[in-house]
Amino acid sequence: MFKKVDVPFELYEVELRKASDDELLEISEKMGLGLNIHEMKLIKDYFTKKGRDPYDIEMQSLGQAWSEHCCYKSSKYFLKQFLIDDYSRYPHVISAIKEDAGVVEFDEEHAYVIKIESHNHPSAIEPYGGAATGIGGIIRDVLCMGAQPIALIDPLFFADLETPYEKLPKGVRHPQYLFSGVVAGIRDYGNRVGIPTVSGMVFFDESYLTNCIVNVGCVGIAKKNKIVPSKAGNVGDLFVLVGGKTGRDGIHGVTFASAELSEESEEERSAVQLGNPITKEPLIHACLEVVEKGLITGLKDLGGGGLSCVVGEMAFSAGFGAEIHLDKVPLKEEGMAPWEIWVSESQERMMLTVKPEKVDEVLYVFQKWDLPASVIGKTIEDKVLRIFYNGYKVYEMEIEFIVGAVEYCRAQTAKPIPKTEPEIPEPKDPKRIFMKMISHPNVASKEWVIRQYDHEVRACTVIKPLQGRVNFETHGDAVVMKPTSSNRGLAIAVAINPWMTKADPYWGTASAFDELIRNLVAVNSKPHSYVDCLNFGNPEKPERMWEFVESVKALGWMAKNYGLPCVSGNVSFYNETKFCAIPPTPTLFGIGIVEDVRNSKESFFNGGAVVLVGETKKEFGGSLYSKVIGFESYNVPKTSPERLKIYADCLLESFKKFKVKACHDVAEGGIAIAIAEMGFGLGIGFKAIRNLDFVELFSESNTRWIVEVEERDLEEYLEFFRMKGLKAEHIGFSEGSKLDFGRFSCDLDEAEKAWRTGMSKYLV
C-alpha cells in the first residue's frame, strides 16, 4: 500500500487507486488520518482522475484539512441554518465568523477582538501542557487580527473532586490531578506572557470523568484602521513564517481532537503541542510592530493542522494558489519527513504575507526581537497548492479540493424528556440544605483558582473577579476592563449550566444565554456581542447530534431575537469515551459596553434595601437544589428573549435614575445563594421582611437580579418597574451579621466559612 519514492529523503507513494474499500480504511488508520470510507473514496476518485497516486504528504494534508476540528463537517449545516445571523443589522460588527476572531467596534478609533476555543483532548492527556498551549493558541487567534491581547478567560469542567480512585476507568486521570494541572498551565502561560486571566468558571459533574473540558478565550484591542485580514493580499505576496521553530510536537493534533478518547489515548502525547510563553511575548510585540508599520498584507496563526491548514486557508480566502518550499522552514529536529514538517502543530508560529519590496523590513523587525523569520513561498495566480522539498515537487492539488472538504447533515434521535414530574419535595431542614448548597464545589469560592492568575497585569482591570474586602472578597458577575485612555469600558462574562443542558438541551442553552445577559447587565454594561464554544459528544451518534441541534436552535432563537450578534465560535465534538459522554456544554462568552467605568456596579452589599427584580416560578430542572436533595427534575427554567431584553433595558435605565449600591444576578442556588454571596463581600448580613418559602429561596428561574438600593429610594424604585409592567419586590434589608430568610437563619460567618472551603478543601 506504500511505495518508497526514490528521492534523498523520506517520501512514500500511497497506492490508493488500486485499493479496495477495506484497504482504504486500513490506509486511513495506519496513517492516522481519521477519514471514513466516503471521504477516502472521494480522495481516491480525485487522484484517479489525475492519473497518479498521492504522496504521503498529500494524504496527511487532507487528513488535517478534512478533520472535524478544522472543517466543521458535522456542524456547518446546522450552524448556517440556525446560528449565523444577518450581520447587516449590527452596524457595530466589523467582521464576524469568517476570520480567526470576531472584530467589533469599541469606539470611533478602536475595535475589540474576541475568540473562544476548546483544548479538551490535549488537556485530558497532558493537563499542564494542554491547557498552556490552549492559552497560547487563543492569544494567537486574537493577535492575527492585528490586536493587542488584553484579557483571558477560562471556563473549565471536571468530574467531582471527591471521586474515589477505584472508580477511575483505566487510563483516566483523577479530577484533582487534571484540575490542578490545567489551572497551573493556564497560570504559568498567562502570567509569563503578561496577559491577565480575568474571568471564567469551574463546574464539576461526574459526566466529565473521562473527558474534561478546557475552554479558553481572549479579548484584544486594535485600531480600526490597522485590522489585518487572515488571508493573502496579492498575487506574488511572500509567505513569511515567524516565531518558534518546527518540530514533531503536535503532529496529528486535529485528528486526535476529532475522535473519541480511549484507553490508548495516553499514547497520543506527541499530539499535544509544547508551548513557550517566553517566545510568545516578543512574538506579540514583533507582530504588532509590523502591523503598526503597515508592512504586511495578511496575518494568520499556525494552529490546528499547522502549515497544512494555514497556507491553504490564506491563499483560498484570497482566491489564489500557493507555492511552498518546505526546506526553508526552520526546524528544531533533524530528519523530519516533509509530511511531518507540513502537519506539525509546533507552537508560537505565525504566518505573514508580505509584498516582496517590504520583506527585508519585516525580516529586520523579527531579527531585532530575536525571533526566527523565513520566506518559505509565495502566492500564485493558479488556484493550486504546490510544495517543493530540496528541489523535488512532493505535493500538487487544487486548493479548492483541499479546503472545500465535506459537509454532513447527520441523523438525529431525540432523547425523551418527561413531560410531567413528581411534586418537588419541600426541605424538612432548610438550613441544612442551604449549607450543603453554599458549600457545593459548583457554588463555593473559586479563590483558589483566581488567586493563581495575575488578573491585574497591564493595569486595566477596573472591576475585578473578586470584589469586596481585601482578602475576603466575594465573586462578581462580570469583569470590567478599561482598554484605552477614555473611561469607556468592556465588561467580560461567561455562562453555562451543564446540569440544565443535560436535563433539556434546548431550554438549558436558552438559560445559559439568559445568564450571560444577566451577568453583563449586573455590572451596568449594555450587552454588545458574544462568541460560543459548543462542546458535545460524538456527532455520529444520533442522540448526541440531537443535543447539538437543540442547543444551536435555542441559541440562535435567543440571540437573534434579543439582538446580540454571535461574532465567532468553536465546535468541539467527540468529547466522550466508551464509559460516558459529556453533558451538552455550549459555553458562552460575552462582551458588554460600559459607557463610563466609574459607574460600574459591584456585587456586594453596602447596607440598604434589597429588591428582587424579576419573576420566580417553580422551576427546578437542572438546579442545585434538586442535585443536593437527590430529586430528578426536568422542568428547566424557561425564558424569552423579548422579556429578557425588556428587563435588561429597564434595569440599565434604573442604574441611571437611582443610586443602585449593588447588583448580582440570580443563578445557581436561587436567591438564597445570591444573597449570601452579596453578604460575604463586606461581611454584611440580610434580614427578610417576611418568611420566604423554598421555591422563592431555591428556584433558579431566569431573568432575575438582586439589587440593593438606598432605603429612601425604595418605593420610587419599585414603582419604576411596576409602571413598565415588570416585577420588582422588596424582600428585605442588608444588615447585621446573620442571613435571616424568615423560615430559617444562620450566622453569616458560618455560611462564609462553608463557602470559602467548599472547593479548596479537596485541593492542596
Summary of the structure (lengths in Angstrom):
residues: 764
radius of gyration: 26.5
end to end distance: 52.8
largest distance: 88.8
contacts: 2959
relative contact order: 0.12
helix: 38%
strand: 23%
